[in-house]
Amino acid sequence: MFRTILLLTFASSVLAQTPAPKPTTANDYVAQLVAKLTPTRKIVYKKIADRELSLHVFQPESWKASDKRACFITIHGGGWTGMGPERMYAFADHFAKLGLVSISVQYRLASAKTNTTVFDCVKDVRSAVRYVKAHANELGIDPNKIIASGGSAGGHLAASTAMFEGVNEEGDDLKISPAPNALVLLFPVIDTSKEGYGNARIGERWQEISPAHNVHPGLPPTITFHGTADPTTPFKGAQIFHEAMLKAGNRSELVIHEGGDHGYLMRTQPLYDECLAKTDAFLKSLHLLP
C-alpha cells in the first residue's frame, strides 16, 4: 500500500514538472486559410554559405514593376527555431488583395547543431528589408512605405528591423536602413529578460536584442496585439514596451485581448478578422493603405 502511494506521489510530481504541450496550429483558422494559398513568386534575397533564403511574394492582380505600392512584410514565429514563411501567407494574401505588395520572409532558424543564433535571425530579416528597398523599382514598391509585421518571435524580428542598429550581416549595404515606416506586432516576443521569453536561448547578450530595453525616440508608429493571459510571451512585456514607446514620443497602440493566450488571434475567424480590421484602420491612418 505504501509503495503504491509512493509511486502515485512520484508520478504526480513528474507530471507537475512537465510543461503542458503547446497548442497545435494544425486546425486553427489561419492554418486553414494558408493551406489554400500560394505566393506569386519566390525571390532569393540572401545566400549564406550553401544556403539560399527567399522572399515569398504576393503581388496584387493589377501589379506592374513601375508601380510605387506600399509593401507589407510579414515574419513567422516559432521561437526562432521552427515554422516557416507559409505560416503568415494569410496576412500576406489579405494585404495583397488590398493593393499592397506583400512578402513573407524566410530566415535561418536558430539551432545549436548549425551554430545559428537569434542574432543570425535578426541579421536575416534586416537583410531582407534592405533587399526590398534596394530592389523597390523591380518589385513595384515605394521604399518609403514599408510595413514590418510578425507573430511571436516573428514580432521580435519585425521590431528588430527598426532597432538594433549594430546587428548586421557582413556585406550588407549599411547605407540602406532596414527601418520600416510602421510596425504591426502580434503577441510578440518583446522582452527577452528572464521575466520575458527567450533569455536562455539568446544568452548573456539578451539585452542587446530586447525591444523593450531598446526603445528610443524616432521609432516607427506601432500597433501591438497581445492577450493578457499569454503564458509564453508575458503581457507585462507588451505593457512595458508600449509605455516606453509613449514616453519616448513614439506613436504606439496596444490592443488588449482580455484572457487571450499565446497566438489567440490565429485560432478563430472573428478574432482574426478583428485583428485585420484594426490593422487596416491603423495603416489607413498612416496613409499606408490605398
BALOBA-1460 file (C-alpha; in Angstrom, 3 decimals):
// residues 290
<rec num="1" residu="m" x="0.000" y="0.000" z="0.000"/>
<rec num="2" residu="f" x="2.805" y="2.406" z="0.964"/>
<rec num="3" residu="r" x="4.664" y="1.540" z="-2.266"/>
<rec num="4" residu="t" x="1.511" y="2.287" z="-4.302"/>
<rec num="5" residu="i" x="1.075" y="5.667" z="-2.625"/>
<rec num="6" residu="l" x="4.765" y="6.443" z="-3.161"/>
<rec num="7" residu="l" x="4.532" y="5.620" z="-6.879"/>
<rec num="8" residu="l" x="1.410" y="7.735" z="-7.291"/>
<rec num="9" residu="t" x="3.063" y="10.636" z="-5.477"/>
<rec num="10" residu="f" x="6.153" y="10.350" z="-7.695"/>
<rec num="11" residu="a" x="4.049" y="10.218" z="-10.850"/>
<rec num="12" residu="s" x="2.091" y="13.288" z="-9.778"/>
<rec num="13" residu="s" x="5.349" y="15.122" z="-9.098"/>
<rec num="14" residu="v" x="6.740" y="14.287" z="-12.555"/>
<rec num="15" residu="l" x="3.541" y="15.400" z="-14.254"/>
<rec num="16" residu="a" x="3.570" y="18.649" z="-12.316"/>
<rec num="17" residu="q" x="7.106" y="19.351" z="-13.544"/>
<rec num="18" residu="t" x="6.338" y="18.543" z="-17.187"/>
<rec num="19" residu="p" x="5.261" y="21.588" z="-19.226"/>
<rec num="20" residu="a" x="1.878" y="21.354" z="-20.858"/>
<rec num="21" residu="p" x="2.151" y="20.750" z="-24.609"/>
<rec num="22" residu="k" x="1.891" y="23.842" z="-26.752"/>
<rec num="23" residu="p" x="-1.341" y="24.202" z="-28.743"/>
<rec num="24" residu="t" x="-1.070" y="22.808" z="-32.257"/>
<rec num="25" residu="t" x="-1.514" y="25.070" z="-35.247"/>
<rec num="26" residu="a" x="-2.929" y="22.267" z="-37.382"/>
<rec num="27" residu="n" x="-6.586" y="23.160" z="-37.002"/>
<rec num="28" residu="d" x="-6.550" y="26.881" z="-36.304"/>
<rec num="29" residu="y" x="-8.319" y="29.264" z="-38.644"/>
<rec num="30" residu="v" x="-5.182" y="30.796" z="-40.140"/>
<rec num="31" residu="a" x="-3.746" y="27.342" z="-40.903"/>
<rec num="32" residu="q" x="-6.915" y="26.530" z="-42.849"/>
<rec num="33" residu="l" x="-6.516" y="29.703" z="-44.908"/>
<rec num="34" residu="v" x="-2.831" y="29.082" z="-45.545"/>
<rec num="35" residu="a" x="-3.496" y="25.622" z="-46.978"/>
<rec num="36" residu="k" x="-5.233" y="27.253" z="-49.955"/>
<rec num="37" residu="l" x="-2.621" y="29.943" z="-50.707"/>
<rec num="38" residu="t" x="0.418" y="30.110" z="-52.971"/>
<rec num="39" residu="p" x="2.752" y="33.083" z="-53.429"/>
<rec num="40" residu="t" x="3.081" y="34.734" z="-56.825"/>
<rec num="41" residu="r" x="6.816" y="34.083" z="-56.815"/>
<rec num="42" residu="k" x="9.845" y="33.473" z="-54.627"/>
<rec num="43" residu="i" x="12.979" y="35.607" z="-54.800"/>
<rec num="44" residu="v" x="16.339" y="34.755" z="-53.271"/>
<rec num="45" residu="y" x="17.436" y="37.737" z="-51.197"/>
<rec num="46" residu="k" x="20.485" y="36.302" z="-49.488"/>
<rec num="47" residu="k" x="22.987" y="33.447" z="-49.686"/>
<rec num="48" residu="i" x="24.828" y="32.202" z="-46.597"/>
<rec num="49" residu="a" x="27.412" y="29.537" z="-47.425"/>
<rec num="50" residu="d" x="25.365" y="26.997" z="-49.412"/>
<rec num="51" residu="r" x="22.012" y="28.244" z="-48.068"/>
<rec num="52" residu="e" x="19.608" y="30.423" z="-50.051"/>
<rec num="53" residu="l" x="16.960" y="32.484" z="-48.257"/>
<rec num="54" residu="s" x="13.834" y="33.610" z="-50.096"/>
<rec num="55" residu="l" x="11.125" y="36.240" z="-50.074"/>
<rec num="56" residu="h" x="7.695" y="34.694" z="-50.708"/>
<rec num="57" residu="v" x="5.979" y="37.448" z="-52.699"/>
<rec num="58" residu="f" x="2.226" y="38.016" z="-53.114"/>
<rec num="59" residu="q" x="1.513" y="40.548" z="-55.884"/>
<rec num="60" residu="p" x="-1.829" y="42.331" z="-56.398"/>
<rec num="61" residu="e" x="-3.736" y="41.388" z="-59.537"/>
<rec num="62" residu="s" x="-3.026" y="44.683" z="-61.300"/>
<rec num="63" residu="w" x="0.642" y="44.802" z="-60.261"/>
<rec num="64" residu="k" x="3.335" y="46.094" z="-62.594"/>
<rec num="65" residu="a" x="7.008" y="46.792" z="-61.984"/>
<rec num="66" residu="s" x="6.568" y="50.533" z="-62.474"/>
<rec num="67" residu="d" x="4.160" y="50.721" z="-59.504"/>
<rec num="68" residu="k" x="5.031" y="52.537" z="-56.290"/>
<rec num="69" residu="r" x="2.979" y="50.457" z="-53.889"/>
<rec num="70" residu="a" x="3.221" y="50.115" z="-50.136"/>
<rec num="71" residu="c" x="4.786" y="46.835" z="-49.032"/>
<rec num="72" residu="f" x="3.625" y="44.583" z="-46.192"/>
<rec num="73" residu="i" x="6.451" y="42.360" z="-44.905"/>
<rec num="74" residu="t" x="5.410" y="39.577" z="-42.538"/>
<rec num="75" residu="i" x="7.630" y="37.308" z="-40.437"/>
<rec num="76" residu="h" x="6.689" y="33.968" z="-38.886"/>
<rec num="77" residu="g" x="7.220" y="32.903" z="-35.305"/>
<rec num="78" residu="g" x="8.110" y="29.551" z="-33.795"/>
<rec num="79" residu="g" x="10.524" y="30.627" z="-31.070"/>
<rec num="80" residu="w" x="13.131" y="31.446" z="-33.765"/>
<rec num="81" residu="t" x="13.559" y="27.673" z="-34.163"/>
<rec num="82" residu="g" x="10.519" y="26.453" z="-36.092"/>
<rec num="83" residu="m" x="7.720" y="27.046" z="-38.612"/>
<rec num="84" residu="g" x="8.276" y="28.769" z="-41.963"/>
<rec num="85" residu="p" x="7.101" y="31.606" z="-44.220"/>
<rec num="86" residu="e" x="3.936" y="29.691" z="-45.105"/>
<rec num="87" residu="r" x="2.545" y="30.326" z="-41.619"/>
<rec num="88" residu="m" x="1.996" y="34.006" z="-42.465"/>
<rec num="89" residu="y" x="0.610" y="33.581" z="-46.002"/>
<rec num="90" residu="a" x="-2.914" y="34.571" z="-44.918"/>
<rec num="91" residu="f" x="-1.712" y="38.001" z="-43.769"/>
<rec num="92" residu="a" x="0.303" y="38.474" z="-46.966"/>
<rec num="93" residu="d" x="-2.685" y="37.480" z="-49.090"/>
<rec num="94" residu="h" x="-5.007" y="39.877" z="-47.247"/>
<rec num="95" residu="f" x="-2.829" y="42.902" z="-47.894"/>
<rec num="96" residu="a" x="-2.088" y="41.900" z="-51.485"/>
<rec num="97" residu="k" x="-5.857" y="41.918" z="-52.076"/>
<rec num="98" residu="l" x="-5.885" y="45.475" z="-50.713"/>
<rec num="99" residu="g" x="-3.310" y="46.525" z="-53.301"/>
<rec num="100" residu="l" x="-0.022" y="46.137" z="-51.424"/>
<rec num="101" residu="v" x="2.939" y="44.046" z="-52.466"/>
<rec num="102" residu="s" x="3.142" y="41.523" z="-49.631"/>
<rec num="103" residu="i" x="6.131" y="39.416" z="-48.641"/>
<rec num="104" residu="s" x="6.557" y="36.555" z="-46.171"/>
<rec num="105" residu="v" x="10.209" y="36.237" z="-45.185"/>
<rec num="106" residu="q" x="12.270" y="33.082" z="-44.848"/>
<rec num="107" residu="y" x="15.114" y="33.308" z="-42.338"/>
<rec num="108" residu="r" x="17.633" y="30.916" z="-40.815"/>
<rec num="109" residu="l" x="16.240" y="29.093" z="-37.812"/>
<rec num="110" residu="a" x="18.245" y="29.206" z="-34.606"/>
<rec num="111" residu="s" x="19.916" y="25.867" z="-33.911"/>
<rec num="112" residu="a" x="22.870" y="24.695" z="-31.855"/>
<rec num="113" residu="k" x="23.541" y="21.998" z="-34.485"/>
<rec num="114" residu="t" x="24.137" y="24.600" z="-37.202"/>
<rec num="115" residu="n" x="25.614" y="27.176" z="-34.823"/>
<rec num="116" residu="t" x="22.834" y="29.575" z="-35.832"/>
<rec num="117" residu="t" x="21.775" y="32.084" z="-33.177"/>
<rec num="118" residu="v" x="18.901" y="34.509" z="-32.680"/>
<rec num="119" residu="f" x="21.363" y="37.225" z="-33.731"/>
<rec num="120" residu="d" x="21.547" y="35.489" z="-37.131"/>
<rec num="121" residu="c" x="17.748" y="35.555" z="-37.375"/>
<rec num="122" residu="v" x="17.878" y="39.307" z="-36.711"/>
<rec num="123" residu="k" x="20.564" y="39.766" z="-39.353"/>
<rec num="124" residu="d" x="18.470" y="37.904" z="-41.932"/>
<rec num="125" residu="v" x="15.311" y="39.972" z="-41.556"/>
<rec num="126" residu="r" x="17.312" y="43.198" z="-41.613"/>
<rec num="127" residu="s" x="18.950" y="41.949" z="-44.815"/>
<rec num="128" residu="a" x="15.512" y="41.148" z="-46.221"/>
<rec num="129" residu="v" x="14.189" y="44.679" z="-45.741"/>
<rec num="130" residu="r" x="17.384" y="46.132" z="-47.189"/>
<rec num="131" residu="y" x="16.926" y="43.901" z="-50.253"/>
<rec num="132" residu="v" x="13.323" y="45.046" z="-50.690"/>
<rec num="133" residu="k" x="14.335" y="48.708" z="-50.524"/>
<rec num="134" residu="a" x="17.295" y="48.227" z="-52.860"/>
<rec num="135" residu="h" x="15.081" y="46.443" z="-55.410"/>
<rec num="136" residu="a" x="11.998" y="48.612" z="-54.962"/>
<rec num="137" residu="n" x="11.923" y="49.580" z="-58.648"/>
<rec num="138" residu="e" x="11.802" y="45.925" z="-59.721"/>
<rec num="139" residu="l" x="9.258" y="44.973" z="-57.067"/>
<rec num="140" residu="g" x="6.902" y="47.873" z="-57.786"/>
<rec num="141" residu="i" x="7.337" y="49.172" z="-54.239"/>
<rec num="142" residu="d" x="7.651" y="52.604" z="-52.670"/>
<rec num="143" residu="p" x="10.677" y="52.204" z="-50.340"/>
<rec num="144" residu="n" x="9.183" y="54.859" z="-48.068"/>
<rec num="145" residu="k" x="6.028" y="52.821" z="-47.467"/>
<rec num="146" residu="i" x="7.268" y="49.651" z="-45.778"/>
<rec num="147" residu="i" x="5.311" y="47.863" z="-43.035"/>
<rec num="148" residu="a" x="7.029" y="45.156" z="-40.976"/>
<rec num="149" residu="s" x="4.867" y="42.673" z="-39.095"/>
<rec num="150" residu="g" x="5.257" y="39.369" z="-37.323"/>
<rec num="151" residu="g" x="3.843" y="36.984" z="-34.763"/>
<rec num="152" residu="s" x="5.571" y="35.856" z="-31.569"/>
<rec num="153" residu="a" x="9.310" y="35.524" z="-32.387"/>
<rec num="154" residu="g" x="8.397" y="36.995" z="-35.772"/>
<rec num="155" residu="g" x="7.123" y="40.055" z="-33.924"/>
<rec num="156" residu="h" x="10.517" y="40.328" z="-32.260"/>
<rec num="157" residu="l" x="12.205" y="40.125" z="-35.660"/>
<rec num="158" residu="a" x="9.830" y="42.699" z="-37.147"/>
<rec num="159" residu="a" x="10.742" y="45.086" z="-34.319"/>
<rec num="160" residu="s" x="14.424" y="44.327" z="-34.946"/>
<rec num="161" residu="t" x="14.195" y="45.897" z="-38.393"/>
<rec num="162" residu="a" x="13.669" y="49.246" z="-36.646"/>
<rec num="163" residu="m" x="16.125" y="48.654" z="-33.794"/>
<rec num="164" residu="f" x="19.463" y="47.000" z="-33.020"/>
<rec num="165" residu="e" x="21.496" y="49.099" z="-35.455"/>
<rec num="166" residu="g" x="24.667" y="47.219" z="-34.558"/>
<rec num="167" residu="v" x="23.372" y="43.794" z="-35.624"/>
<rec num="168" residu="n" x="24.023" y="43.483" z="-39.359"/>
<rec num="169" residu="e" x="25.165" y="40.846" z="-41.807"/>
<rec num="170" residu="e" x="28.711" y="41.280" z="-43.037"/>
<rec num="171" residu="g" x="28.465" y="42.531" z="-46.603"/>
<rec num="172" residu="d" x="25.109" y="44.279" z="-46.209"/>
<rec num="173" residu="d" x="24.905" y="47.818" z="-47.555"/>
<rec num="174" residu="l" x="24.657" y="49.745" z="-44.296"/>
<rec num="175" residu="k" x="23.738" y="52.914" z="-46.183"/>
<rec num="176" residu="i" x="20.292" y="51.326" z="-46.655"/>
<rec num="177" residu="s" x="18.301" y="51.486" z="-43.431"/>
<rec num="178" residu="p" x="16.144" y="48.410" z="-42.745"/>
<rec num="179" residu="a" x="13.783" y="50.506" z="-40.622"/>
<rec num="180" residu="p" x="10.161" y="50.283" z="-41.832"/>
<rec num="181" residu="n" x="7.545" y="53.037" z="-41.742"/>
<rec num="182" residu="a" x="5.209" y="51.101" z="-39.443"/>
<rec num="183" residu="l" x="5.239" y="48.027" z="-37.208"/>
<rec num="184" residu="v" x="2.386" y="45.570" z="-36.656"/>
<rec num="185" residu="l" x="3.285" y="43.201" z="-33.806"/>
<rec num="186" residu="l" x="1.191" y="40.134" z="-32.983"/>
<rec num="187" residu="f" x="1.670" y="38.683" z="-29.469"/>
<rec num="188" residu="p" x="5.386" y="39.461" z="-29.937"/>
<rec num="189" residu="v" x="8.474" y="38.396" z="-28.069"/>
<rec num="190" residu="i" x="9.115" y="41.928" z="-26.854"/>
<rec num="191" residu="d" x="11.044" y="41.397" z="-23.599"/>
<rec num="192" residu="t" x="13.937" y="38.930" z="-23.661"/>
<rec num="193" residu="s" x="14.841" y="39.326" z="-19.984"/>
<rec num="194" residu="k" x="14.273" y="36.451" z="-17.568"/>
<rec num="195" residu="e" x="10.786" y="37.860" z="-16.975"/>
<rec num="196" residu="g" x="10.003" y="37.616" z="-20.699"/>
<rec num="197" residu="y" x="10.815" y="34.995" z="-23.310"/>
<rec num="198" residu="g" x="13.990" y="33.674" z="-24.925"/>
<rec num="199" residu="n" x="16.517" y="34.711" z="-22.310"/>
<rec num="200" residu="a" x="18.199" y="31.315" z="-22.017"/>
<rec num="201" residu="r" x="18.206" y="30.825" z="-25.792"/>
<rec num="202" residu="i" x="19.799" y="34.204" z="-26.508"/>
<rec num="203" residu="g" x="22.295" y="34.116" z="-23.656"/>
<rec num="204" residu="e" x="24.154" y="36.828" z="-21.810"/>
<rec num="205" residu="r" x="23.803" y="39.320" z="-24.686"/>
<rec num="206" residu="w" x="19.993" y="39.233" z="-24.416"/>
<rec num="207" residu="q" x="19.662" y="42.952" z="-23.647"/>
<rec num="208" residu="e" x="21.215" y="43.890" z="-26.998"/>
<rec num="209" residu="i" x="18.198" y="42.496" z="-28.833"/>
<rec num="210" residu="s" x="15.359" y="43.039" z="-26.374"/>
<rec num="211" residu="p" x="12.891" y="45.529" z="-27.903"/>
<rec num="212" residu="a" x="11.509" y="46.573" z="-24.508"/>
<rec num="213" residu="h" x="15.031" y="47.527" z="-23.433"/>
<rec num="214" residu="n" x="15.988" y="49.429" z="-26.590"/>
<rec num="215" residu="v" x="13.143" y="51.881" z="-27.143"/>
<rec num="216" residu="h" x="14.275" y="55.330" z="-28.283"/>
<rec num="217" residu="p" x="12.720" y="58.360" z="-29.989"/>
<rec num="218" residu="g" x="12.125" y="58.093" z="-33.719"/>
<rec num="219" residu="l" x="10.841" y="54.515" z="-33.895"/>
<rec num="220" residu="p" x="8.050" y="53.782" z="-36.400"/>
<rec num="221" residu="p" x="4.369" y="54.008" z="-35.407"/>
<rec num="222" residu="t" x="3.488" y="50.656" z="-33.857"/>
<rec num="223" residu="i" x="0.356" y="48.661" z="-33.142"/>
<rec num="224" residu="t" x="0.694" y="45.649" z="-30.838"/>
<rec num="225" residu="f" x="-1.874" y="42.891" z="-30.279"/>
<rec num="226" residu="h" x="-1.470" y="40.924" z="-27.054"/>
<rec num="227" residu="g" x="-3.516" y="38.716" z="-24.755"/>
<rec num="228" residu="t" x="-3.499" y="39.253" z="-21.008"/>
<rec num="229" residu="a" x="-3.164" y="35.522" z="-20.243"/>
<rec num="230" residu="d" x="-0.259" y="34.801" z="-22.595"/>
<rec num="231" residu="p" x="1.933" y="32.193" z="-20.824"/>
<rec num="232" residu="t" x="4.672" y="32.315" z="-23.456"/>
<rec num="233" residu="t" x="5.353" y="35.989" z="-24.080"/>
<rec num="234" residu="p" x="4.022" y="37.632" z="-20.926"/>
<rec num="235" residu="f" x="1.619" y="40.542" z="-21.355"/>
<rec num="236" residu="k" x="3.694" y="42.637" z="-18.949"/>
<rec num="237" residu="g" x="6.401" y="42.909" z="-21.619"/>
<rec num="238" residu="a" x="3.915" y="44.386" z="-24.101"/>
<rec num="239" residu="q" x="2.856" y="46.933" z="-21.481"/>
<rec num="240" residu="i" x="6.463" y="47.897" z="-20.715"/>
<rec num="241" residu="f" x="7.214" y="48.322" z="-24.427"/>
<rec num="242" residu="h" x="4.051" y="50.357" z="-25.058"/>
<rec num="243" residu="e" x="4.702" y="52.684" z="-22.137"/>
<rec num="244" residu="a" x="8.348" y="53.145" z="-23.138"/>
<rec num="245" residu="m" x="7.276" y="53.985" z="-26.703"/>
<rec num="246" residu="l" x="4.867" y="56.659" z="-25.492"/>
<rec num="247" residu="k" x="7.443" y="58.091" z="-23.083"/>
<rec num="248" residu="a" x="9.941" y="58.343" z="-25.966"/>
<rec num="249" residu="g" x="7.387" y="60.296" z="-28.033"/>
<rec num="250" residu="n" x="6.627" y="57.487" z="-30.454"/>
<rec num="251" residu="r" x="3.153" y="56.516" z="-31.620"/>
<rec num="252" residu="s" x="2.094" y="53.245" z="-30.027"/>
<rec num="253" residu="e" x="-1.255" y="51.460" z="-29.829"/>
<rec num="254" residu="l" x="-1.750" y="48.405" z="-27.617"/>
<rec num="255" residu="v" x="-4.779" y="46.263" z="-28.492"/>
<rec num="256" residu="i" x="-5.557" y="44.146" z="-25.436"/>
<rec num="257" residu="h" x="-7.489" y="40.880" z="-25.553"/>
<rec num="258" residu="e" x="-8.615" y="40.010" z="-22.030"/>
<rec num="259" residu="g" x="-7.827" y="36.382" z="-21.237"/>
<rec num="260" residu="g" x="-6.132" y="35.838" z="-24.590"/>
<rec num="261" residu="d" x="-3.346" y="33.255" z="-24.601"/>
<rec num="262" residu="h" x="-0.422" y="32.953" z="-26.987"/>
<rec num="263" residu="g" x="-1.481" y="33.050" z="-30.637"/>
<rec num="264" residu="y" x="-5.142" y="33.684" z="-29.756"/>
<rec num="265" residu="l" x="-5.921" y="35.735" z="-32.862"/>
<rec num="266" residu="m" x="-4.819" y="32.953" z="-35.221"/>
<rec num="267" residu="r" x="-7.381" y="30.451" z="-33.962"/>
<rec num="268" residu="t" x="-10.840" y="31.719" z="-34.902"/>
<rec num="269" residu="q" x="-12.240" y="33.781" z="-37.747"/>
<rec num="270" residu="p" x="-13.811" y="36.511" z="-35.543"/>
<rec num="271" residu="l" x="-10.523" y="37.195" z="-33.712"/>
<rec num="272" residu="y" x="-8.508" y="37.076" z="-36.942"/>
<rec num="273" residu="d" x="-10.945" y="39.385" z="-38.732"/>
<rec num="274" residu="e" x="-10.912" y="41.808" z="-35.800"/>
<rec num="275" residu="c" x="-7.105" y="41.932" z="-35.909"/>
<rec num="276" residu="l" x="-7.120" y="42.672" z="-39.648"/>
<rec num="277" residu="a" x="-9.798" y="45.350" z="-39.317"/>
<rec num="278" residu="k" x="-7.859" y="47.177" z="-36.603"/>
<rec num="279" residu="t" x="-4.612" y="46.803" z="-38.543"/>
<rec num="280" residu="d" x="-6.269" y="48.185" z="-41.679"/>
<rec num="281" residu="a" x="-7.554" y="51.211" z="-39.748"/>
<rec num="282" residu="f" x="-4.111" y="51.806" z="-38.237"/>
<rec num="283" residu="l" x="-2.389" y="51.648" z="-41.629"/>
<rec num="284" residu="k" x="-5.012" y="53.893" z="-43.243"/>
<rec num="285" residu="s" x="-4.334" y="56.492" z="-40.570"/>
<rec num="286" residu="l" x="-0.701" y="56.442" z="-41.718"/>
<rec num="287" residu="h" x="-1.665" y="56.625" z="-45.431"/>
<rec num="288" residu="l" x="-0.132" y="53.176" z="-45.994"/>
<rec num="289" residu="l" x="-3.291" y="51.648" z="-47.390"/>
<rec num="290" residu="p" x="-4.935" y="52.914" z="-50.581"/>
